[in-house]
């Protein structure tokens, strides 16, 4: 049975009178005499749903997905279209058919074998590094063995295409950057949470204020990089203002975060507008780039962090993807 039909059937009451139309590949259901046109949106991200709706000029009644994102849910609600996902969550209200369910929370486990080395190599590839052992080794600072294994993993998962050559210079290529980006972002989202510290940041222009704070870290040789909404405001402006900033910094513990804050004259404060977090990997620090006075995390990491920051964040993430990919 197609996943779209299975997903919708699974959220309907067991007493519902439902039947599929046509063969097993039908994308229509009849529920209590009402015909429902159903579409499948894959992972359920905002981009997935937008593309699905663009392909169905005749309209859909329900969109199904593996897990519908908050921004995708809002888009469907605004369009008057119901939805269901494989967590068991659903919001369907079509001509007397009403289903509202909360789903199971997502599994926090890291996608299997998405090691820090694989994450680093994926980041480098998405930033334009050639898919060779030599190029990824130079970009990430990882060992030859780590880069070889990471490229093999991505190839085995169908995220890279390989030629017949072997060795450090053997060529692979990213056939579908969007698919690699989605897989990378999903792995970043599933990673274990890290400690964080909220501190006060003075000034009406937070990016300007961050530049001043960053100079203190630079003078001490402390690596740092903005991510999330603040970084997107520089790379691909969309949101009208930046009300808070997330920064990765060279620290690996709560005590380390407090030390970095003190070095820049910052004080911990609940609800502070600047949040400090350890770098998720050494490669994020290595791939960070300076834009004027502000250092920014590599754009794939910014994209992944935006997707976890609510509806507006996901919209900014898709805008960033569009700007980078042209």
ZIDA-V327401 format. One record per residue. N is the residue number from 0. PHI is phi in radians with two decimals (NA if undefined). NEAR is the number of other C-alpha atoms within 8 Angstrom. D_LAST is the distance of its C-alpha to the last C-alpha in whole Angstrom. Layout:
# ZIDA-V327401
n->N phi->PHI near->NEAR d_last->D_LAST
n->N phi->PHI near->NEAR d_last->D_LAST
This chain:
# ZIDA-V327401
n->0 phi->NA near->6 d_last->37
n->1 phi->-1.00 near->9 d_last->33
n->2 phi->-1.06 near->7 d_last->32
n->3 phi->-1.09 near->13 d_last->31
n->4 phi->-1.19 near->12 d_last->35
n->5 phi->-1.05 near->9 d_last->36
n->6 phi->-1.12 near->14 d_last->34
n->7 phi->-1.22 near->11 d_last->35
n->8 phi->-1.04 near->8 d_last->39
n->9 phi->-1.19 near->7 d_last->39
n->10 phi->-1.73 near->12 d_last->39
n->11 phi->-1.35 near->8 d_last->41
n->12 phi->-1.00 near->5 d_last->45
n->13 phi->-1.09 near->4 d_last->47
n->14 phi->-1.53 near->4 d_last->49
n->15 phi->-1.17 near->8 d_last->47
n->16 phi->-1.53 near->7 d_last->47
n->17 phi->-2.20 near->9 d_last->44
n->18 phi->-2.54 near->7 d_last->44
n->19 phi->-1.50 near->10 d_last->41
n->20 phi->-1.69 near->9 d_last->41
n->21 phi->1.28 near->6 d_last->41
n->22 phi->-1.55 near->6 d_last->40
n->23 phi->-1.15 near->7 d_last->39
n->24 phi->-1.71 near->7 d_last->35
n->25 phi->-1.11 near->9 d_last->36
n->26 phi->-2.06 near->11 d_last->33
n->27 phi->-2.31 near->11 d_last->36
n->28 phi->-2.19 near->13 d_last->39
n->29 phi->-1.99 near->13 d_last->42
n->30 phi->-2.10 near->12 d_last->43
n->31 phi->0.89 near->8 d_last->46
n->32 phi->1.43 near->5 d_last->46
n->33 phi->-1.80 near->7 d_last->42
n->34 phi->-1.44 near->8 d_last->40
n->35 phi->-2.05 near->11 d_last->36
n->36 phi->-1.60 near->11 d_last->33
n->37 phi->-2.08 near->14 d_last->31
n->38 phi->-2.09 near->11 d_last->27
n->39 phi->-1.92 near->10 d_last->26
n->40 phi->-1.95 near->13 d_last->23
n->41 phi->1.05 near->8 d_last->23
n->42 phi->-1.29 near->9 d_last->23
n->43 phi->1.45 near->14 d_last->23
n->44 phi->-1.34 near->12 d_last->20
n->45 phi->-0.97 near->13 d_last->18
n->46 phi->-1.10 near->7 d_last->15
n->47 phi->-1.04 near->11 d_last->18
n->48 phi->-1.23 near->12 d_last->20
n->49 phi->-1.02 near->8 d_last->17
n->50 phi->-1.15 near->8 d_last->17
n->51 phi->-1.10 near->11 d_last->20
n->52 phi->-1.12 near->10 d_last->21
n->53 phi->-1.15 near->7 d_last->19
n->54 phi->-1.48 near->6 d_last->21
n->55 phi->-2.05 near->8 d_last->24
n->56 phi->-1.11 near->6 d_last->25
n->57 phi->-1.29 near->4 d_last->29
n->58 phi->1.66 near->7 d_last->28
n->59 phi->-2.22 near->12 d_last->29
n->60 phi->-1.66 near->10 d_last->32
n->61 phi->-2.48 near->13 d_last->31
n->62 phi->-2.01 near->15 d_last->28
n->63 phi->-1.96 near->17 d_last->29
n->64 phi->-2.77 near->15 d_last->27
n->65 phi->-1.16 near->11 d_last->28
n->66 phi->-2.67 near->10 d_last->27
n->67 phi->-1.36 near->14 d_last->26
n->68 phi->-1.33 near->9 d_last->24
n->69 phi->-1.01 near->8 d_last->25
n->70 phi->-1.19 near->13 d_last->22
n->71 phi->-1.16 near->12 d_last->22
n->72 phi->-1.08 near->10 d_last->26
n->73 phi->-1.13 near->9 d_last->26
n->74 phi->-1.03 near->9 d_last->23
n->75 phi->-1.18 near->11 d_last->26
n->76 phi->-1.08 near->9 d_last->29
n->77 phi->-1.12 near->7 d_last->27
n->78 phi->-1.54 near->6 d_last->27
n->79 phi->1.25 near->6 d_last->31
n->80 phi->-1.98 near->12 d_last->30
n->81 phi->-1.35 near->14 d_last->31
n->82 phi->-2.63 near->13 d_last->30
n->83 phi->-2.66 near->17 d_last->32
n->84 phi->-2.40 near->14 d_last->31
n->85 phi->-1.35 near->10 d_last->32
n->86 phi->-1.36 near->10 d_last->34
n->87 phi->1.72 near->13 d_last->36
n->88 phi->-1.40 near->13 d_last->34
n->89 phi->-2.86 near->14 d_last->34
n->90 phi->-2.43 near->11 d_last->34
n->91 phi->-2.27 near->13 d_last->35
n->92 phi->-2.50 near->9 d_last->37
n->93 phi->-2.30 near->8 d_last->38
n->94 phi->0.80 near->5 d_last->41
n->95 phi->1.60 near->5 d_last->43
n->96 phi->-1.64 near->9 d_last->42
n->97 phi->-2.21 near->8 d_last->41
n->98 phi->-2.37 near->10 d_last->39
n->99 phi->-2.27 near->8 d_last->38
n->100 phi->-2.42 near->9 d_last->38
n->101 phi->-1.65 near->7 d_last->37
n->102 phi->-1.63 near->9 d_last->36
n->103 phi->-1.32 near->7 d_last->37
n->104 phi->-1.12 near->5 d_last->35
n->105 phi->-1.16 near->5 d_last->32
n->106 phi->-1.25 near->5 d_last->34
n->107 phi->-1.36 near->7 d_last->33
n->108 phi->-1.14 near->7 d_last->33
n->109 phi->-1.14 near->9 d_last->31
n->110 phi->-0.91 near->7 d_last->29
n->111 phi->-0.98 near->4 d_last->32
n->112 phi->1.26 near->5 d_last->31
n->113 phi->-1.42 near->10 d_last->28
n->114 phi->-1.30 near->6 d_last->30
n->115 phi->-0.96 near->7 d_last->28
n->116 phi->-1.17 near->11 d_last->28
n->117 phi->-1.12 near->14 d_last->26
n->118 phi->-1.03 near->12 d_last->24
n->119 phi->-1.11 near->12 d_last->23
n->120 phi->-1.15 near->13 d_last->22
n->121 phi->-1.07 near->10 d_last->20
n->122 phi->-1.02 near->12 d_last->18
n->123 phi->-1.11 near->13 d_last->18
n->124 phi->-1.09 near->12 d_last->17
n->125 phi->-1.17 near->11 d_last->14
n->126 phi->-1.50 near->9 d_last->14
n->127 phi->1.85 near->6 d_last->14
n->128 phi->-1.21 near->10 d_last->18
n->129 phi->-1.08 near->10 d_last->19
n->130 phi->-1.50 near->12 d_last->21
n->131 phi->-2.11 near->12 d_last->24
n->132 phi->-1.08 near->14 d_last->27
n->133 phi->-1.09 near->9 d_last->28
n->134 phi->-1.21 near->10 d_last->24
n->135 phi->-1.25 near->17 d_last->24
n->136 phi->-1.10 near->12 d_last->27
n->137 phi->-1.17 near->8 d_last->26
n->138 phi->-1.24 near->10 d_last->23
n->139 phi->-1.74 near->12 d_last->25
n->140 phi->1.38 near->9 d_last->29
n->141 phi->-1.40 near->10 d_last->30
n->142 phi->-1.30 near->7 d_last->33
n->143 phi->-1.02 near->9 d_last->32
n->144 phi->-1.10 near->6 d_last->34
n->145 phi->-1.12 near->9 d_last->31
n->146 phi->-1.18 near->15 d_last->28
n->147 phi->-1.05 near->9 d_last->30
n->148 phi->-1.14 near->8 d_last->31
n->149 phi->-1.15 near->11 d_last->27
n->150 phi->-1.14 near->14 d_last->26
n->151 phi->-1.13 near->8 d_last->28
n->152 phi->-1.04 near->9 d_last->28
n->153 phi->-1.14 near->11 d_last->24
n->154 phi->-1.19 near->11 d_last->25
n->155 phi->-1.09 near->8 d_last->28
n->156 phi->-1.48 near->7 d_last->26
n->157 phi->1.35 near->7 d_last->24
n->158 phi->-1.57 near->12 d_last->21
n->159 phi->-2.30 near->13 d_last->21
n->160 phi->-1.86 near->10 d_last->22
n->161 phi->-2.03 near->8 d_last->25
n->162 phi->-1.59 near->7 d_last->27
n->163 phi->-1.51 near->5 d_last->31
n->164 phi->-1.25 near->6 d_last->31
n->165 phi->-2.26 near->6 d_last->33
n->166 phi->1.89 near->6 d_last->33
n->167 phi->-1.08 near->7 d_last->31
n->168 phi->-1.72 near->8 d_last->29
n->169 phi->-1.08 near->11 d_last->28
n->170 phi->-1.69 near->10 d_last->25
n->171 phi->-2.14 near->11 d_last->23
n->172 phi->-2.57 near->9 d_last->19
n->173 phi->-1.56 near->11 d_last->16
n->174 phi->-1.27 near->7 d_last->16
n->175 phi->-2.33 near->7 d_last->14
n->176 phi->-1.01 near->8 d_last->12
n->177 phi->-1.13 near->6 d_last->12
n->178 phi->-1.17 near->8 d_last->16
n->179 phi->-1.12 near->12 d_last->17
n->180 phi->-1.09 near->10 d_last->15
n->181 phi->-1.11 near->8 d_last->17
n->182 phi->-1.15 near->8 d_last->20
n->183 phi->-1.10 near->12 d_last->20
n->184 phi->-1.11 near->12 d_last->19
n->185 phi->-1.12 near->9 d_last->22
n->186 phi->-1.18 near->12 d_last->24
n->187 phi->-1.12 near->9 d_last->24
n->188 phi->-1.16 near->9 d_last->25
n->189 phi->-1.47 near->11 d_last->28
n->190 phi->-1.14 near->9 d_last->29
n->191 phi->-1.09 near->7 d_last->32
n->192 phi->-1.14 near->4 d_last->32
n->193 phi->-1.97 near->6 d_last->33
n->194 phi->-1.11 near->8 d_last->35
n->195 phi->-2.51 near->10 d_last->34
n->196 phi->-2.43 near->11 d_last->35
n->197 phi->-1.63 near->13 d_last->35
n->198 phi->-2.31 near->16 d_last->36
n->199 phi->-1.32 near->11 d_last->36
n->200 phi->-2.40 near->11 d_last->34
n->201 phi->-1.53 near->6 d_last->35
n->202 phi->2.11 near->7 d_last->34
n->203 phi->-1.35 near->4 d_last->32
n->204 phi->-1.73 near->6 d_last->29
n->205 phi->-1.19 near->13 d_last->28
n->206 phi->-1.16 near->9 d_last->25
n->207 phi->-1.13 near->9 d_last->28
n->208 phi->-1.11 near->11 d_last->30
n->209 phi->-1.12 near->10 d_last->28
n->210 phi->-1.02 near->10 d_last->28
n->211 phi->-1.18 near->9 d_last->32
n->212 phi->-1.11 near->9 d_last->33
n->213 phi->-1.06 near->12 d_last->30
n->214 phi->-1.09 near->8 d_last->32
n->215 phi->-1.14 near->10 d_last->35
n->216 phi->-1.17 near->14 d_last->34
n->217 phi->-1.03 near->9 d_last->32
n->218 phi->-1.14 near->7 d_last->36
n->219 phi->-1.80 near->6 d_last->37
n->220 phi->1.26 near->6 d_last->35
n->221 phi->-1.58 near->9 d_last->33
n->222 phi->-1.29 near->9 d_last->30
n->223 phi->-2.71 near->12 d_last->28
n->224 phi->-2.85 near->13 d_last->24
n->225 phi->-1.34 near->14 d_last->23
n->226 phi->-2.41 near->16 d_last->21
n->227 phi->1.12 near->14 d_last->20
n->228 phi->-1.04 near->14 d_last->20
n->229 phi->-1.10 near->13 d_last->21
n->230 phi->-1.15 near->12 d_last->18
n->231 phi->-1.13 near->15 d_last->15
n->232 phi->-1.11 near->11 d_last->17
n->233 phi->-1.58 near->8 d_last->16
n->234 phi->-1.31 near->8 d_last->13
n->235 phi->-2.71 near->9 d_last->11
n->236 phi->-0.98 near->7 d_last->14
n->237 phi->-2.51 near->8 d_last->15
n->238 phi->-1.23 near->8 d_last->19
n->239 phi->-1.27 near->4 d_last->22
n->240 phi->-2.65 near->4 d_last->23
n->241 phi->-1.95 near->11 d_last->24
n->242 phi->-1.74 near->6 d_last->27
n->243 phi->-2.72 near->10 d_last->27
n->244 phi->-2.34 near->14 d_last->26
n->245 phi->-1.91 near->13 d_last->26
n->246 phi->-2.32 near->12 d_last->26
n->247 phi->-1.46 near->14 d_last->27
n->248 phi->-2.54 near->14 d_last->30
n->249 phi->-1.28 near->10 d_last->32
n->250 phi->-2.78 near->10 d_last->35
n->251 phi->-2.28 near->8 d_last->36
n->252 phi->-2.75 near->8 d_last->39
n->253 phi->-0.98 near->9 d_last->39
n->254 phi->-1.13 near->6 d_last->42
n->255 phi->-1.14 near->9 d_last->39
n->256 phi->-1.10 near->16 d_last->37
n->257 phi->-1.10 near->10 d_last->40
n->258 phi->-1.13 near->8 d_last->41
n->259 phi->-1.14 near->12 d_last->37
n->260 phi->-1.11 near->12 d_last->37
n->261 phi->-1.07 near->9 d_last->41
n->262 phi->-1.06 near->9 d_last->40
n->263 phi->-1.75 near->10 d_last->37
n->264 phi->1.28 near->6 d_last->40
n->265 phi->-1.82 near->10 d_last->38
n->266 phi->-2.06 near->8 d_last->41
n->267 phi->-1.06 near->11 d_last->40
n->268 phi->-2.69 near->8 d_last->40
n->269 phi->-1.07 near->6 d_last->39
n->270 phi->1.40 near->6 d_last->36
n->271 phi->-1.04 near->11 d_last->35
n->272 phi->-1.43 near->11 d_last->32
n->273 phi->-2.08 near->12 d_last->31
n->274 phi->-1.92 near->13 d_last->31
n->275 phi->-1.76 near->13 d_last->31
n->276 phi->-2.38 near->14 d_last->30
n->277 phi->-1.13 near->14 d_last->31
n->278 phi->-1.00 near->12 d_last->28
n->279 phi->-1.16 near->6 d_last->27
n->280 phi->-2.82 near->8 d_last->28
n->281 phi->-1.13 near->7 d_last->28
n->282 phi->-1.20 near->9 d_last->25
n->283 phi->-1.10 near->13 d_last->23
n->284 phi->-1.16 near->12 d_last->25
n->285 phi->-1.20 near->9 d_last->25
n->286 phi->-1.54 near->11 d_last->21
n->287 phi->-1.10 near->11 d_last->21
n->288 phi->-2.28 near->8 d_last->20
n->289 phi->-1.59 near->8 d_last->21
n->290 phi->-2.16 near->8 d_last->20
n->291 phi->0.99 near->5 d_last->23
n->292 phi->-1.66 near->9 d_last->25
n->293 phi->-2.00 near->12 d_last->23
n->294 phi->-1.61 near->12 d_last->23
n->295 phi->-2.11 near->13 d_last->20
n->296 phi->-1.10 near->16 d_last->20
n->297 phi->-1.00 near->12 d_last->17
n->298 phi->-1.03 near->9 d_last->14
n->299 phi->-1.05 near->11 d_last->15
n->300 phi->-1.20 near->12 d_last->18
n->301 phi->-1.04 near->15 d_last->17
n->302 phi->-1.02 near->14 d_last->15
n->303 phi->-1.07 near->14 d_last->18
n->304 phi->-1.23 near->11 d_last->21
n->305 phi->-1.08 near->14 d_last->19
n->306 phi->-1.09 near->10 d_last->19
n->307 phi->-1.71 near->9 d_last->23
n->308 phi->-1.98 near->10 d_last->23
n->309 phi->1.59 near->10 d_last->24
n->310 phi->-1.05 near->9 d_last->23
n->311 phi->-1.11 near->9 d_last->21
n->312 phi->-1.13 near->13 d_last->20
n->313 phi->-1.17 near->14 d_last->18
n->314 phi->-1.09 near->10 d_last->16
n->315 phi->-1.14 near->13 d_last->15
n->316 phi->-1.11 near->14 d_last->14
n->317 phi->-1.18 near->11 d_last->12
n->318 phi->-1.13 near->10 d_last->10
n->319 phi->-1.08 near->12 d_last->10
n->320 phi->-1.00 near->9 d_last->8
n->321 phi->-1.09 near->8 d_last->6
n->322 phi->-1.16 near->8 d_last->5
n->323 phi->-1.17 near->6 d_last->6
n->324 phi->-1.46 near->5 d_last->4
n->325 phi->1.27 near->4 d_last->0
